[in-house]
């Protein structure tokens, strides 16, 4: 994998500093996989200013060593990741009867808790058939943009419970208006309420849980990798 000079330098500093990506991420207040995601997945494309300063202090270097002269292009997604986000046709689909369209249920679990460790996105495990009028008029979406996944965790209770299936519109990646979105948080897929903070510069969002035991947190829009908006749910009673 080709890395830009800042990412190469960061790897060198981590190695020379007798630490690792996990502990460096935690030291600057991010989740354990944050710097791994930054270096090897290109998310975020550049380090936010406050994090760059904290990381430079932790590694005892000038923060300019971690500053990009230009914003690097986003890294190509893996084939599996692309299929989850709606960039490709579902891996396993079947011919639908007239008047119905197939929607893939992707074999990952969206965590409504602290996130799940998942290095990639797995292939379609089931195909749901929805009436085309429901997709057009109720979901207001295209079947090719829809994916079904399963909730895992309690942070969105009572709105969403562990085991619920949720339908994601992968064409909706901007939290305006605010709503429930599935996002990649660096460790897994999580379902959260995401809301844009007006007049923030750079643009920021606040990420909330429904369960009051979980605290809200803020991130720059660049740091948040939105998979899609949650538009429908199915629950076993």
C-alpha positions as CSV (number, residue, x, y, z in Angstrom):
1,X,0.0,0.0,0.0
2,X,1.4,3.4,-1.0
3,X,1.5,5.8,2.0
4,X,2.0,9.6,1.8
5,X,5.0,11.2,3.6
6,X,3.0,12.2,6.7
7,X,1.7,8.7,7.3
8,X,5.2,7.2,6.7
9,X,6.7,9.7,9.2
10,X,4.0,8.9,11.7
11,X,4.8,5.2,11.5
12,X,8.5,6.0,12.0
13,X,7.7,8.1,15.0
14,X,5.5,5.4,16.6
15,X,8.2,2.8,16.1
16,X,11.0,5.1,17.4
17,X,8.8,6.2,20.4
18,X,8.5,2.6,21.7
19,X,4.7,2.7,21.5
20,X,2.1,1.5,19.0
21,X,-0.9,2.8,17.0
22,X,-3.4,1.6,19.6
23,X,-1.8,3.3,22.6
24,X,-1.0,6.5,20.6
25,X,-4.6,6.7,19.6
26,X,-5.8,6.3,23.2
27,X,-3.2,8.9,24.4
28,X,-4.8,11.6,22.2
29,X,-8.4,10.8,23.2
30,X,-9.5,8.7,20.2
31,X,-10.6,5.1,20.0
32,X,-8.0,2.3,19.8
33,X,-8.2,1.9,16.0
34,X,-8.2,5.6,15.1
35,X,-4.6,5.9,13.9
36,X,-4.7,2.5,12.1
37,X,-7.7,3.8,10.2
38,X,-5.9,7.1,9.4
39,X,-2.8,5.4,8.1
40,X,-4.1,2.3,6.3
41,X,-7.6,3.2,5.3
42,X,-7.2,7.0,4.7
43,X,-9.9,8.0,7.2
44,X,-9.7,10.9,8.0
45,X,-7.7,12.2,5.0
46,X,-5.7,14.6,7.2
47,X,-5.3,14.8,10.9
48,X,-7.6,17.5,12.6
49,X,-5.6,20.4,14.0
50,X,-6.3,19.7,17.7
51,X,-5.4,16.0,17.3
52,X,-2.3,16.8,15.3
53,X,-1.1,19.1,18.1
54,X,-1.8,16.5,20.8
55,X,-0.1,13.7,18.8
56,X,2.9,15.8,18.1
57,X,3.2,16.5,21.9
58,X,2.8,12.8,22.7
59,X,5.6,11.9,20.2
60,X,7.8,14.9,21.1
61,X,8.0,16.4,17.6
62,X,7.0,19.6,15.8
63,X,3.4,19.3,14.7
64,X,4.4,20.5,11.2
65,X,5.9,17.0,10.7
66,X,2.3,15.7,10.8
67,X,0.8,18.4,8.6
68,X,-0.1,17.6,5.0
69,X,1.0,20.2,2.4
70,X,-2.0,19.1,0.3
71,X,-5.0,17.0,1.1
72,X,-4.3,13.5,-0.2
73,X,-6.9,11.7,-2.4
74,X,-9.2,9.3,-0.7
75,X,-7.9,5.7,-0.8
76,X,-9.8,3.3,-3.0
77,X,-12.3,1.2,-1.0
78,X,-12.1,-2.5,-0.9
79,X,-14.6,-4.4,-3.0
80,X,-16.5,-5.6,0.1
81,X,-16.6,-2.1,1.5
82,X,-17.9,-0.7,-1.7
83,X,-20.7,-3.2,-1.9
84,X,-21.9,-2.2,1.6
85,X,-22.0,1.5,0.7
86,X,-24.0,1.0,-2.4
87,X,-21.2,1.5,-5.0
88,X,-21.7,-1.9,-6.6
89,X,-24.5,-4.4,-7.2
90,X,-25.1,-6.8,-4.3
91,X,-22.7,-9.8,-4.3
92,X,-25.6,-12.3,-4.0
93,X,-28.9,-11.3,-5.5
94,X,-31.6,-13.3,-7.1
95,X,-34.1,-12.4,-9.8
96,X,-37.1,-10.8,-8.2
97,X,-40.6,-11.5,-9.3
98,X,-42.4,-8.7,-11.2
99,X,-43.3,-5.8,-9.0
100,X,-40.6,-6.5,-6.4
101,X,-37.0,-5.4,-6.0
102,X,-34.2,-7.2,-4.1
103,X,-32.4,-5.6,-1.2
104,X,-29.2,-7.2,0.2
105,X,-28.8,-8.0,3.9
106,X,-25.1,-7.6,4.5
107,X,-23.3,-10.0,6.9
108,X,-22.1,-7.4,9.4
109,X,-23.6,-6.2,12.7
110,X,-24.0,-2.5,13.3
111,X,-23.2,-1.9,16.9
112,X,-25.5,0.3,18.9
113,X,-22.9,0.1,21.7
114,X,-19.2,0.8,21.7
115,X,-18.6,-0.7,18.3
116,X,-17.4,-4.0,17.0
117,X,-14.0,-4.9,15.6
118,X,-14.5,-5.8,12.0
119,X,-11.6,-5.4,9.5
120,X,-13.8,-5.6,6.5
121,X,-17.3,-5.9,5.2
122,X,-18.6,-9.4,4.5
123,X,-20.7,-10.5,1.6
124,X,-24.5,-10.5,1.4
125,X,-26.0,-13.3,3.5
126,X,-29.7,-12.9,2.5
127,X,-31.9,-11.1,0.0
128,X,-35.1,-9.3,1.0
129,X,-37.8,-8.6,-1.5
130,X,-39.8,-5.3,-1.2
131,X,-42.7,-4.2,-3.4
132,X,-41.4,-1.5,-5.7
133,X,-44.2,1.0,-4.7
134,X,-43.0,0.7,-1.1
135,X,-39.4,1.5,-2.1
136,X,-40.4,4.4,-4.2
137,X,-43.2,6.0,-2.1
138,X,-42.6,4.8,1.5
139,X,-38.8,4.6,1.5
140,X,-38.4,7.3,-1.1
141,X,-35.3,5.5,-2.3
142,X,-33.8,3.3,-5.0
143,X,-33.4,-0.4,-4.4
144,X,-29.7,-0.3,-5.5
145,X,-29.0,2.2,-2.6
146,X,-30.6,0.1,0.1
147,X,-28.8,-2.3,2.5
148,X,-30.1,-4.3,5.5
149,X,-27.9,-4.9,8.6
150,X,-28.4,-6.0,12.2
151,X,-28.1,-3.9,15.4
152,X,-25.8,-5.1,18.1
153,X,-25.8,-3.3,21.5
154,X,-28.0,-1.1,23.7
155,X,-26.9,2.5,23.1
156,X,-29.9,3.3,20.9
157,X,-32.5,1.7,23.2
158,X,-35.5,1.9,23.3
159,X,-35.6,3.2,19.7
160,X,-33.4,0.4,18.4
161,X,-32.6,-2.8,20.2
162,X,-30.0,-5.5,19.8
163,X,-31.2,-7.9,17.1
164,X,-33.2,-5.3,15.2
165,X,-32.7,-5.2,11.5
166,X,-32.3,-1.7,10.0
167,X,-32.6,-0.6,6.4
168,X,-30.0,1.9,5.3
169,X,-30.2,4.3,2.4
170,X,-26.5,4.6,1.3
171,X,-27.2,7.5,-0.9
172,X,-27.9,9.7,2.2
173,X,-24.6,10.6,3.7
174,X,-25.1,14.2,4.8
175,X,-26.7,14.7,8.3
176,X,-29.0,17.5,7.2
177,X,-31.7,17.1,8.4
178,X,-30.4,15.2,11.5
179,X,-31.4,11.6,11.9
180,X,-30.2,8.1,12.7
181,X,-27.2,7.1,10.6
182,X,-24.9,4.1,10.4
183,X,-21.3,5.3,10.6
184,X,-17.9,3.7,10.6
185,X,-16.3,4.8,13.9
186,X,-12.8,3.3,13.4
187,X,-13.6,0.0,15.0
188,X,-16.9,-1.0,13.5
189,X,-20.3,0.1,12.2
190,X,-22.4,2.0,14.7
191,X,-25.9,3.3,14.6
192,X,-26.1,6.8,16.1
193,X,-28.1,10.0,15.8
194,X,-25.9,12.4,13.8
195,X,-26.5,16.2,13.7
196,X,-24.6,18.9,11.9
197,X,-23.5,21.8,14.2
198,X,-24.6,25.0,12.5
199,X,-21.9,27.6,11.6
200,X,-19.0,25.3,12.7
201,X,-15.7,25.8,10.9
202,X,-14.5,23.3,9.9
203,X,-17.8,21.6,9.7
204,X,-18.5,19.5,12.8
205,X,-21.2,17.0,13.9
206,X,-22.5,15.8,17.2
207,X,-23.0,12.1,17.6
208,X,-25.6,11.0,20.2
209,X,-27.1,7.8,21.6
210,X,-30.7,7.4,22.7
211,X,-29.7,5.5,25.8
212,X,-28.8,8.2,28.4
213,X,-26.0,6.0,29.8
214,X,-23.9,6.9,26.7
215,X,-22.3,10.3,26.3
216,X,-22.6,12.4,23.1
217,X,-19.4,13.4,21.4
218,X,-18.3,15.8,18.6
219,X,-16.2,15.1,15.6
220,X,-15.3,17.0,12.5
221,X,-17.3,16.1,9.4
222,X,-14.0,14.9,7.8
223,X,-13.5,12.3,10.6
224,X,-17.0,10.8,10.3
225,X,-17.4,8.1,7.6
226,X,-21.2,7.9,7.1
227,X,-22.4,4.7,5.5
228,X,-26.1,5.8,5.2
229,X,-29.2,7.0,6.8
230,X,-31.5,4.5,8.7
231,X,-34.9,4.7,7.1
232,X,-36.8,1.5,8.3
233,X,-36.5,-1.2,11.0
234,X,-37.8,-4.7,11.6
235,X,-38.1,-6.2,15.0
236,X,-39.2,-9.6,16.4
237,X,-41.9,-9.2,19.1
